[in-house]
């Protein structure tokens, strides 16, 4: 009888611990959003090469989106290949142009309670963006004048140039939920995302 009671108590403790982890969706939501962000960045690079024009990755802390200009409008919003974005509550709130939700836009917003940060505030943060040129190379926000001045594709990029360092540094995007951190890395020169 004592053994049976001990087994039941241990089973109850393990069950209580497992139930708490099972019902905490923030870890799964953060991981899912990180996968969406990786897909958006990769797709932006592919569209830039395929369409032979710069594609901007808008990373303003509220959403990740693709446009063919640093300020998104209906005319320059990049369409999602799936026909629509996820349509999540947060995406419906943040993926708006002129006050209207645009379901066909390649735009996703983080789930509630998820924070986005980057090692470069110009590329990820308030009014943050970076872009890919027609060769698929990443460019920093500070390089926007190179595109505006119609410099040829392949002009020198400052993407990944950290102050006071000679070597290029990757852009690290950290997606944080209550229980986990997921880091997305965008390599300078190649734009590889992992």
C-alpha positions as CSV (number, residue, x, y, z in Angstrom):
1,X,0.0,0.0,0.0
2,X,2.8,2.4,0.8
3,X,4.5,1.7,-2.5
4,X,1.3,2.4,-4.4
5,X,0.9,5.8,-2.6
6,X,4.5,6.7,-3.4
7,X,4.0,5.8,-7.1
8,X,0.8,7.9,-7.2
9,X,2.6,10.9,-5.5
10,X,5.5,10.7,-7.9
11,X,3.2,10.4,-10.9
12,X,1.2,13.4,-9.7
13,X,4.4,15.5,-9.4
14,X,5.6,14.5,-12.8
15,X,2.2,15.2,-14.3
16,X,2.0,18.6,-12.7
17,X,5.4,19.6,-14.1
18,X,4.6,18.2,-17.6
19,X,1.2,20.0,-17.8
20,X,2.8,23.3,-17.0
21,X,5.3,22.9,-19.8
22,X,2.7,21.5,-22.2
23,X,0.3,24.5,-21.9
24,X,3.1,27.2,-22.2
25,X,2.8,27.9,-25.9
26,X,5.2,30.9,-25.8
27,X,8.2,28.7,-26.5
28,X,6.5,27.2,-29.6
29,X,5.1,30.5,-30.8
30,X,8.6,32.2,-30.6
31,X,10.1,29.3,-32.5
32,X,7.4,29.4,-35.1
33,X,7.8,33.1,-35.5
34,X,11.6,32.7,-35.9
35,X,11.0,30.2,-38.7
36,X,8.6,32.7,-40.4
37,X,11.2,35.5,-40.1
38,X,13.9,33.3,-41.6
39,X,11.5,32.5,-44.5
40,X,10.7,36.1,-45.1
41,X,14.4,37.1,-45.2
42,X,15.3,34.3,-47.5
43,X,12.3,35.0,-49.8
44,X,13.3,38.7,-49.9
45,X,16.8,37.8,-51.1
46,X,15.3,35.5,-53.8
47,X,12.9,38.1,-55.0
48,X,15.6,40.7,-55.3
49,X,17.7,38.4,-57.5
50,X,14.7,37.2,-59.6
51,X,13.3,40.7,-60.2
52,X,16.7,42.3,-60.5
53,X,15.9,45.1,-58.1
54,X,16.4,45.9,-54.4
55,X,14.0,44.4,-51.9
56,X,13.7,45.9,-48.4
57,X,13.3,43.8,-45.3
58,X,11.3,46.0,-42.9
59,X,12.3,45.0,-39.3
60,X,10.8,47.7,-37.2
61,X,10.2,45.6,-34.0
62,X,6.5,45.3,-34.8
63,X,6.7,43.1,-37.9
64,X,9.0,41.7,-40.6
65,X,7.8,42.6,-44.1
66,X,9.0,42.9,-47.6
67,X,8.7,45.9,-49.9
68,X,10.5,47.3,-52.9
69,X,11.1,50.6,-51.1
70,X,12.0,51.5,-47.5
71,X,8.4,52.8,-46.9
72,X,5.7,50.3,-47.7
73,X,2.8,51.2,-49.9
74,X,0.2,49.0,-51.7
75,X,2.2,49.5,-54.9
76,X,5.5,48.3,-53.6
77,X,4.4,45.6,-51.0
78,X,5.9,42.2,-52.0
79,X,3.1,39.6,-52.3
80,X,3.4,36.3,-50.3
81,X,3.9,33.2,-52.5
82,X,1.3,31.4,-50.5
83,X,-1.5,33.8,-51.4
84,X,-1.8,35.2,-47.9
85,X,0.2,35.7,-44.7
86,X,-0.7,33.8,-41.5
87,X,-3.6,36.1,-40.6
88,X,-2.8,35.9,-36.9
89,X,-4.2,38.4,-34.5
90,X,-0.9,40.3,-34.3
91,X,-0.3,40.2,-38.1
92,X,-3.8,41.6,-38.6
93,X,-3.0,44.5,-36.2
94,X,0.5,45.2,-37.6
95,X,0.5,44.3,-41.3
96,X,-1.5,47.4,-42.4
97,X,-1.0,49.8,-45.2
98,X,-3.0,53.0,-45.1
99,X,-4.9,51.6,-42.1
100,X,-6.1,48.5,-43.9
101,X,-4.9,44.9,-43.2
102,X,-3.3,43.5,-46.3
103,X,-3.5,39.7,-46.2
104,X,-1.6,39.1,-49.5
105,X,1.5,41.1,-48.3
106,X,4.6,39.2,-47.1
107,X,4.4,40.5,-43.6
108,X,4.3,38.8,-40.2
109,X,4.0,40.2,-36.7
110,X,5.3,38.6,-33.6
111,X,2.9,36.9,-31.2
112,X,1.9,38.7,-28.0
113,X,4.7,38.7,-25.4
114,X,7.4,38.1,-28.0
115,X,10.2,40.7,-28.3
116,X,12.5,41.3,-31.3
117,X,16.0,42.8,-31.0
118,X,19.1,43.0,-33.2
119,X,22.8,43.8,-32.7
120,X,22.2,46.8,-35.0
121,X,19.4,49.2,-34.1
122,X,19.4,50.6,-37.7
123,X,18.6,47.3,-39.2
124,X,16.3,45.9,-36.5
125,X,14.5,48.3,-34.3
126,X,12.4,51.5,-34.6
127,X,12.2,52.3,-38.3
128,X,14.7,49.5,-39.0
129,X,15.3,47.9,-42.3
130,X,18.0,46.4,-44.5
131,X,17.8,45.3,-48.1
132,X,19.1,43.0,-50.7
133,X,20.5,44.3,-54.0
134,X,19.9,42.6,-57.4
135,X,22.8,40.3,-56.7
136,X,21.3,39.1,-53.4
137,X,23.9,40.9,-51.2
138,X,22.6,42.4,-48.0
139,X,23.0,46.2,-47.5
140,X,22.6,48.2,-44.3
141,X,20.1,50.9,-43.8
142,X,22.9,53.4,-44.1
143,X,23.5,52.3,-47.6
144,X,20.1,53.4,-48.9
145,X,21.6,56.3,-50.7
146,X,23.5,53.8,-52.9
147,X,20.3,52.5,-54.3
148,X,18.7,55.9,-54.4
149,X,21.6,57.2,-56.5
150,X,21.3,54.2,-58.9
151,X,24.7,52.9,-58.1
152,X,25.4,49.6,-59.8
153,X,24.6,46.4,-58.0
154,X,27.6,45.2,-56.1
155,X,28.6,48.7,-54.8
156,X,30.4,48.3,-51.4
157,X,28.0,47.5,-48.5
158,X,28.4,48.5,-44.9
159,X,26.1,45.6,-43.8
160,X,28.0,43.9,-40.9
161,X,30.6,46.6,-40.4
162,X,30.7,47.2,-36.6
163,X,32.2,50.4,-35.3
164,X,35.9,50.0,-34.4
165,X,36.2,46.5,-36.0
166,X,37.9,45.6,-39.2
167,X,36.0,42.3,-39.8
168,X,32.5,42.0,-41.0
169,X,30.0,40.9,-38.3
170,X,26.7,39.0,-39.0
171,X,23.4,40.6,-38.1
172,X,22.0,38.8,-35.2
173,X,18.2,39.0,-34.7
174,X,17.0,37.7,-31.3
175,X,13.4,36.7,-30.8
176,X,12.6,36.4,-27.2
177,X,9.5,34.9,-25.4
178,X,9.0,34.4,-21.7
179,X,10.9,31.1,-21.7
180,X,13.2,31.1,-24.7
181,X,15.5,33.0,-27.1
182,X,15.9,32.1,-30.7
183,X,18.7,33.8,-32.7
184,X,18.6,34.3,-36.4
185,X,21.9,35.1,-38.1
186,X,22.2,37.0,-41.5
187,X,25.7,36.8,-42.9
188,X,27.3,39.8,-44.5
189,X,28.4,39.5,-48.2
190,X,26.3,36.4,-48.9
191,X,23.1,37.1,-47.0
192,X,22.9,33.5,-45.9
193,X,20.3,33.1,-43.1
194,X,20.4,30.5,-40.4
